[in-house]
């Protein structure tokens, strides 16, 4: 099983940085990571002409580097090596891609700030660009993992989420619930109602679930969660049921069973990644 050894944390000097550093410390210690790289990209082209003259004599790299090093010293306590990397690139996504490849990053931690105004909104492009797992952390995240939801569509791709859940459960009391959203095939809707088809489809899904869970050979007990919804609304169904569920982490695969391109990202995963989730979302990429 591939272990998470090297972690990247994307910082942007906003209020969520402290949360990302604290959560990275929690994850690094939990997974016994070896190296953590805190990355900030200075976009000098965004500095208005009003401040250009004032900043001419300021070494931004050094000032920002000192500030972030101080923040990390205060909020990062995991027994892992860490380093602050400052760079200047017009495109943060391409910079992160470069660092992921250069430092053999296994997990990139980014802030989920899509409900906030201002900078720091991480583009969905990262899902396609980065060849590593991505963990989107909201400001409301807590440094605990006692209940995990793992999404599945019973495909081979969706099975890879369990390498992460297994690692997070190891040596800890963590409950795992496996989530599937099923829908009644729309081609039958003119002839049969969803209400009459629903029980038959759910029975079929439960049988698939049983076979799927047996193949997983999980050491801990796994609870299936089955939700009925339209195929186009699977992400919304998951989000609706996440509320008030006590879930600490949602883990999904980057691709599902209906993906034709090896480089494509599943629609449900992209919707979840671009949503205002209150819990961390871990997207497992193809190895």
N, C-alpha and C positions, 0 to 999 in steps of 0.2 A: 504494500500500500504506500503510495506516494505521500510523504510527510511535508508539512508546511515548514520550511526552513528559513526562507527569506521573505520579509514583508515590506511593502511600500505603503507609506501613509501620505496622502496628498493634503497639504495644508495651504491655507490662503489668507492667513492673518485675520480671519473673521472670528466671531464669537464661538463657532463650533470647533475650532482648533483644539481647545482644551479637552472637549469630549472625545475627539478622535485620538488624541494622545493617550488619554486615560483608558479608552476602550482597546487601543492597540496594545497597551501594557497588559491588560486583562487577557486578550487573545494570545499574545506572545508567550505569556506564562502558562496559559492553559495548554497550548500546543507545543510548548518547549521549543519555540523558534530560536534560531541562532542569530539572525541579523535583522534589524529593523531600520529602514531608511526613511527619514522624514523629508519630504520634497516640497519645495516652494518655488513657484515660477514667477519671476518679476516681469510683468508686462509693461515695459517702459513706454510703449506706444500709447498706452491708455492714460499716461500722465499728461494733464492738460498744460497748455503753454503758460498758464498762469503760475504753475509751480516749477516749470523747467528751470528758470533762472535760480530759484531758491535752492533747488536740489543739485545744482551743478557741482557744488563743492562737497556733496555728501556721497560717501561710498555706500550705496544702498545694499549691495551684497553683504558687506560687513555688518552694517546696522541690523538688517533683517536676520542675518545669520546669528548674531549675538542674542537677539530677542527670542528666536526660536530655540536656540540651544538652552537658554534659561528656562523656557516653558517646558521643554522636554525633561530637563533635570528635575523640575518640580513634580511633574505629573506622570513620568514613566518610571516604574519601579521593577519591571520584569528583569530577570537575570539573562538578558540578551545583549549582544553588542548593538549599539545604535549610532547613527550618524545623520547629521542634517546636511542636505544637499540643496544649494541655491543655484538657480539657473535663470537665463533670460531667453525666452522662446516665444514667438508670436502665437504659437498654438500649444496649449497645455497638454492636449491629448497626445500629440506627436512626441512631446518631451517624456510623458509618462511611458509611452510605448518604448522609447529608446532605453529608459532606465530599467523597465521590466526585462528587456532582452539582455542588457549589459550586466545586470546583477542577478540574473536567473531568479527573478521574483516569482514566488508561488501564490501570493495573495496581495492584492492591492486594496487598501482601505480608503474609502472616499466618504465625503459627507453627503447626506441626503438633505438638501436645503431647498427643495423644489417649492415649498410653501412659503419661503422667505423672499423678500425683495433684495436686490443687490447682487454682489458677486458670489461665486462659489457654486453656482448651479453646474453640476458635472454633466457633460453631454452624454447622451445615449450612445454616441460614437465609441465610447470606451468599451462597450459590450462587444463591438466588432473588432476594435483595434488590438486590445490587450489579449495576449496569449497566457493569461493566468486567471485564477479565481478573483472575483471582485466582491467586496463586502461594503455595502452602502449603509452607513450608520447615521440615524437621525439624532437630533439633540436630545430627544426624550429617552434614548436607549439607556438601559441599566447594565452595569457590569456583572451580569449573572446569566447563566444558561441552565435553567431547570426544566424548561419545556420547549421542544423543537417541533416545528411543523416542517415536513419534507414533502414537496410537491412531486407527483408522478403521473405519467400517462401510460405507465407499464412498458414504455419503450426501453431499449438497451441504453440509450442516452440518459434517460432519467434515472437509471440505476446508479450512475456514478455519484449522485448526491450522497449516497450512503457511505462512501469512503470518508466523507467529512463528518457526517453525523456520528459514525462509529468512533472517529478520533476524538470528537468532542464529548462523547459519552464515557470514554475509557477512564476508569478510575473515579467516576463521578456519578451521582444519583440524578440522572437526566431522563425525563420521559420523552419518548419519541412518538409522534402521531404522523401517519402518512396520509396525505391529502390527495383526493382525486375529484375532479369536477366532471360529471358525465352529462350528456345531453341526448335527447330523443332525436334520432335522425330526421332532418327536416323533409326529406323526400317522401316520408310517409304521412306528413301532416294533412294532406287533403283527404286521406282515407281513414286515419285513426287519430284520436285526440292524444295529446301528451299525457293526459291523466290516465288513459287506459294503457298506454305503452309504458309509462313510467315504472311501475312495479316490475315489469319483465326486464326492462333495461337495467334497473338497479340490481336485480337478482343476478343478471349476467355480469355486471361490474363487480359484484361481491365475489363471484366465483373466480374472476380474473385476479382480484385482489388476493384471495387465498393462495392461488398458484404463485403470484408474484412474491408474496411475503415468504413463502416456503423456499423459493430460490435465493432469497436474500440471506437465509441462514443467520439471522440476527441473534446475537448472544442475549440481548435484552428483549423484553416484551415490546411489541409494536402494536399500536392501536390504529386501525384504519378509520379515516374520516371521509365520508362520501357525501358530496353535495350535488344536487341536481341544478343544472343551469344551462343556458345556451352556450354553444361552443365559442361564440364571439364574445361572451361575457364571463369567461372563466376567471379572468384576473379580478373582475369586480366582485364575483362570488367569493373568491378567496379573501379579498380585502374586507368585505362585509362581515364575514365570519371571523376574521382576525380580531375585530373590535371586541374588547372586553373578554378575550379568550385567555388572557394571561400568558400568551406566547412570548418567549424571549428571543427567538430567532426563527426566521423563515429561510429554508434552503431550497433552491430550485436549480435545475439544469439550464444551461444556455440554449440547448436545443431540445426539441420534442420529437415525437415519432413521425410527424408529418413533414419534416424538413428535408428538402431535396438537395440543397446546397450545403457542403461541409462547412462553409463559412457563414451561413445564415444564423440569425438569432431567432429563437422562437418568439412568436407574437405575444404570448402570455407573459413570458419572462421580461420582454421589453416593456410591456404595460406596467408590470410590477416595479421594474427598475425606475420608470419615469413617474411613479405615483408618490404621494405624500404619506408613506408608511410611517407608523410610529414605532415599528420594531426593525431591527437590523435585517437586511436582506443579503444572503450569501448566494451568489451566482457561481455555480461550479462550471468551469470551462472544460472542453475536451482536452485530454492530455496528449 
